[in-house]
Every structure is written in structure tokens, then in C-alpha cells.
Amino acid sequence: QVQLVESGGGLVQTGGSLRLSCAASGLTVSLYGTGWFRQAPGKEREFVARINGPNGRTYYRDSVKGRFTVSRDNAANTVYLQMNSLKPEDEGVYYCAVGPIVYSDYANRENYNYWGQGTQVTVSS
């Protein structure tokens, strides 16, 4: 049984930082692609970042490039999303998701088979 558990969300001021964690069980994340998505109230869930294993190639949406970093700890079977210089528009529920390795169309939610329950990120202005 695959389980993804996100943690690390919270309330932060504009310009602050948070690190989200996605702890996986039931599969080995280094053999798959792990993505981070977010959903703000009234909006569609959108792609944020992804790390492909085993080569660890990363992908980001344009608005977070240079501020967010996705990484992975293979020993802990956990994927992280370090978020710096947070802005109010980064606010939302953040989800991690795992799917097969793809090198294109990685922002497509249909390329992910397993999803976590989400963690709330609130950015105060």
C-alpha cells in the first residue's frame, strides 16, 4: 500500500521560508518521479516542481524558479520542497504526488498515480 505524507506547511510572512517534506512508504521514490502541486481556493491544482529518479533531474514552474528547490533523501525515502522568498501568490494547499518517470508533460496531473493528503501554506503580506 502506497502512502505519501506531507508535512512542514504553516504560516509564514512574505519573504520567509518553509521546507515541505513528503515521506513515502510502499514504494521507492528514487525509482519514480515525484512532483509537488499546489491548489489555492477557487483555482485548479497546478504544478510546482518535480524530481525524477534515479537521475534526479528537476523541473520547476517559471514563477518559482530561483526560489524553490526540490530534493530527495533516498535513505529516508523522502522528497523535500524548500521554499524561499515566499510570496502571497504561493499560498495554497501543497500536495506531493508520485508517478512513472517522464521527461515531458510532467506538469500533467494524469502522470501521477499516488497523491498525499496535502499541507497548507499560508503567506501573510
Residue pairs with C-beta under 8 A, 6 or more apart in sequence:
1 25
1 26
2 24
2 25
2 26
2 27
2 98
2 114
3 24
3 25
3 26
4 22
4 23
4 24
4 96
4 97
4 98
4 114
4 115
4 116
4 117
5 22
5 23
5 24
5 25
5 116
5 117
6 20
6 21
6 22
6 94
6 95
6 96
6 116
6 117
6 118
6 119
7 20
7 21
7 23
7 119
8 18
8 19
8 20
8 21
8 119
9 18
9 20
9 93
9 94
9 119
9 120
9 121
9 122
10 18
10 120
10 121
10 122
11 122
11 123
11 124
12 18
12 86
12 121
12 122
12 123
12 124
13 86
13 123
13 124
14 86
14 87
14 88
14 123
14 124
14 125
15 85
15 86
16 86
16 123
17 82
17 83
17 84
17 85
17 86
18 83
18 86
18 121
19 80
19 81
19 82
19 83
20 36
20 80
20 81
20 83
20 94
20 96
20 119
20 121
21 78
21 79
21 80
22 29
22 34
22 36
22 78
22 79
22 80
22 81
22 96
22 116
23 76
23 77
23 78
24 34
24 77
24 78
24 79
24 98
25 77
27 98
27 114
28 77
29 53
29 72
29 74
29 77
29 78
29 79
29 98
30 53
30 54
30 72
30 74
30 77
31 53
31 54
31 101
32 53
32 98
32 99
32 100
32 101
33 50
33 51
33 52
33 53
33 98
33 99
33 100
33 101
33 102
33 106
33 111
33 112
34 50
34 51
34 53
34 70
34 72
34 79
34 96
34 97
34 98
35 47
35 48
35 49
35 50
35 96
35 97
35 98
35 99
35 106
35 107
35 112
36 47
36 48
36 49
36 50
36 70
36 79
36 81
36 94
36 95
36 96
36 97
37 45
37 46
37 47
37 48
37 94
37 95
37 96
37 97
37 109
38 45
38 46
38 48
38 90
38 92
38 93
38 94
38 95
38 121
39 45
39 46
39 92
39 93
39 95
39 118
40 91
40 92
41 92
43 92
45 95
45 109
46 61
46 107
47 61
47 106
47 107
47 108
47 109
48 60
48 61
48 64
48 68
48 81
48 94
49 58
49 59
49 60
49 61
49 64
49 68
49 69
49 70
49 81
50 58
50 59
50 70
50 106
50 107
51 57
51 58
51 59
51 70
51 71
51 72
51 79
52 58
52 59
52 101
52 102
52 103
52 106
53 72
53 74
53 101
56 72
57 103
58 69
58 70
59 106
59 107
60 68
60 70
61 107
63 89
64 83
64 90
67 83
67 84
67 85
67 86
68 81
68 82
68 83
68 84
69 81
69 82
69 84
70 79
70 80
70 81
70 82
71 79
71 80
71 82
72 78
72 79
72 80
73 79
73 80
79 96
81 94
81 96
83 90
83 121
86 121
86 123
87 123
88 123
88 124
88 125
90 121
90 123
91 121
91 122
91 123
92 120
92 121
93 118
93 119
93 120
93 121
94 118
94 119
94 120
94 121
95 115
95 116
95 117
95 118
96 115
96 116
97 109
97 112
97 113
97 114
97 115
97 116
98 112
98 113
98 114
99 111
99 112
99 113
99 114
100 111
100 113
102 111
105 111
